[in-house]
């Protein structure tokens, strides 16, 4: 991908990894529109020089309005990044977790599908472009305190694979970004989390390859992605299961 001349819509790019990549695309020479729900943050990003549009990926009407606004201003749009996502711990001993699980699936999986569906006809009509989905290292190596987050990201991986197969030959590429823990709001408590700057630099280097890799795998996520292949899966899941002790109510003997 030529990162110096793209027209990019970064959905869920108002903070963390999304904002880091949006700024890097712009610095490389691309035109970038950031989508998000927080109008105050969007106003600050507009003042910074980024294009912005309000979007709630859980609302089909909001997604459609955002699509129309973006394409009206940028009819040459060629890159859509579905970055919106949420993830929190869940205690599966407590059935009340279901509301949390439902919210996670609504944003991470269904939100991704809504955005892709909204922009696929435009990209197909162009005969060229790139859809970038965002899964997670947790899609391949579970982190037991966050079961639905991992499940939703595993679903995004599977959906990305099928989407790529269905779009083969159309000129529309599908790249899957697979982050490990990164020092953002979601990963800030992990002492092994990559710095946001280092992560952003490595991702942009990978995206700039020609052809664009099907999976954007920074070095820090390889242990997750290939755990089953490398025979380390069971051991690593057992290690990561120790974090279950941090869930409320898990002090029982």
N, C-alpha and C positions, 0 to 999 in steps of 0.2 A: 504494500500500500504506500502510495506517495503521500506522506503525512503533511507535506508542505502546501497542498492545493486542494484539500478536501472541503466539503461543505457538510458540517457535522451537527446533528441534533443529539445532545447528551441528556437523556432522560434520567432524572434523579442525580443531577450533577451539581447540586447546590452545596455539597460538603464532601469531605473525605476523598476517596479514590476518584469519584466522578469529577469533582471540581479540580483536582490535581491534573487529571487527564485533559479536561477542557482547557485549562490554562496552557498546558503543554502543546496541545493541538494549535491553539491560537499563536503561541510563541513560534511554532514551526512555520506559520504562514497560512494556516487554514482558517476558514470562517466557522465560528462556533456559536450555536444557540444552546443555552442551558435551560432545561425544564425542571420545574419543581413546584411544590405546594406553598412554600413560605414566601409570601409576597414581599415581606421586609427584606429577606435575604436576596430575593430576585432584584429588588431595587438597588441594593448595594452592588450586585454583580453588573447591573446595567451601567452604574456609575463607573465601574472598573473597565468598561469597554466591551463586555461580553453581551451577545444577544441573549434575551431571556424570553420565556413564555411560561405561563402558569399551566400546570398539568397535574391531575390526580389520577394515577394509573388504575385506581380501583373504580373509577367512574368512566363508563364508556363515552358519555357525552363530553366530558372534559378532554378525553383523549382525542376525540374527533375534532373538537374546537382547536386544540393545540396543533394537530396535524394541519388543519386548514390555515391557521395563522402562520405556521412555519413555512408551508409550501407557497403561500402568497408572497412572503418576504424573500424566500429562497427557493425558487422553482428549480434550481440546479442541485438541490440537496442530494447527496450521494452516500451519506454515512449516517446510520442510526444506531446509537448505543443505548441499550436498555439497562440502565444502571440502578434503577430504583429497587431498594430491598430493605427488609427489616429482619432482625433476628434477636431473640431473647431466650434465656433459659426457660425450661418447662419441667415441672415435676410430674412425671407420668403416674405417680401414686395418687395424684389429685385430679379427678375428672374435670375439675374447673379449668384445667389447662386448655380445654378444647377451644374456648374463645380465642386464646392466643394463637393456637394452631391455625384456626380459620383465618385470622387476620394475616398471618405470615404467608399462607398459601395465596390469599387474595392479592397481596402485593407482589410477592416474589415470582410466582408462577403465572397466575392469571393476568397480572399487570404486564408481565413480559409478553404474553400472547396478545393482549390488547394492542400494545404498541406495535408489535410486528405486523399484526393484521392491518393496522391503520396505514402503515407506510409501504407494505409490500407491493400493492398495485402501482404506486408511484415508481418504485425502483424497477419493477418489471417493465413498465412503460419506457423507462430510460434505457433498459437493456444493460445496465451496469450499476454497481453500487455495492455497499457492504453493510450487513447487519452484524453488530457485535452484541452478543448476549453475555451475561455475567453469571457464572455459576460460583463455585467455591472449592477450595481444597477439601472442605468438609463434605462435599458431594461424593468424594471418593474414599475418604477416611473419616468415619463418623466421630463427632465430638458429642458423647452421650448426653451432656446437659442441654444440648440444643437440637433435639430430635427432629422437629418439624422444619427448622431452618435447613438442616442437612438434607431432609427428604425433598424439600422444595427445590433446592439447588441441584440435587440429583435429577429431578424432573426437568429442570432447565437444560441440563446436559443432554438428556435423552431427546428433548424437544429440539435442541440445536442440531443434533445429529440427523434427525428426521427432516428438519427444515433444509439443511444443506443438501440432502439427497433429493428433496423435491424441487429445489431451485437449481440443481445441476444443469448446466448448459444454457442458463438464462442470462449469464453475465453478472448475476447478483451473488456475491460471496457471503458466507456465514463464518464468522470467527467467534470463538468462545473464549472469553477472558476467565481465567481460573485463579483467583487471588488466594494466597495463604493469609494468615493473620497479618494485618497491616496496622500500624499505629494510628488508627483513627478512632472515632467514638466507639465502634463495635469491638475493635481489637486492642484498645488501649491498655486493658488489664493483663495482656499477655506479654511476659518479659521477652519472649522470642519474636515478637512482632517486628516485621520489617519497618524501617522508617518510610514515611510517605514519599519523601523525595527519592530515595533509592528505588522504591517500587515503581514510581512514575517513570523514572529514567529507563529502567529495564523494560517496562511494558512498551514504551514508545520505540525503543530499539527493536523489539520483536515485531511490533506492528509495521515498522518500516521495511521489513523484509519483503522480497518479491519472489514467489507469491506470498500473500499473507498466510501465516500458519493457521491451520484449522483450530488449534488450541494455543492460546497465549499463556505459556508456562514459564514463569520466572523460576530461577534456581530454587528459591525457598519453598516452592510448592511441589517439587518433584517427588519428595518423600511421601506426600499425600497421594499424588496422582498414580504412582506406580507401586504402592504398598503391597497390593495383592500379587502383582507380577514378581516383586522382589522377595516375597515370603516374609515380610515384616508386618503384615496387616494385623494379625491377632495380637501380637506383642504391643503394637502401637495403640490399638483400641483399648487394651487392658490398661496401659499407662494413662490414656486420656480419660478412662472411666474413673480414675481416682478423683477427678474434679466433681463427681456426683456428690461427694461429701460436702460440697459448698452449698448444695440446695437446702432451703429451709426444711426443717423436720427430719433431716438425714442423720441425726445424732443418736438414732435408736441403736440398741445393742442387738 
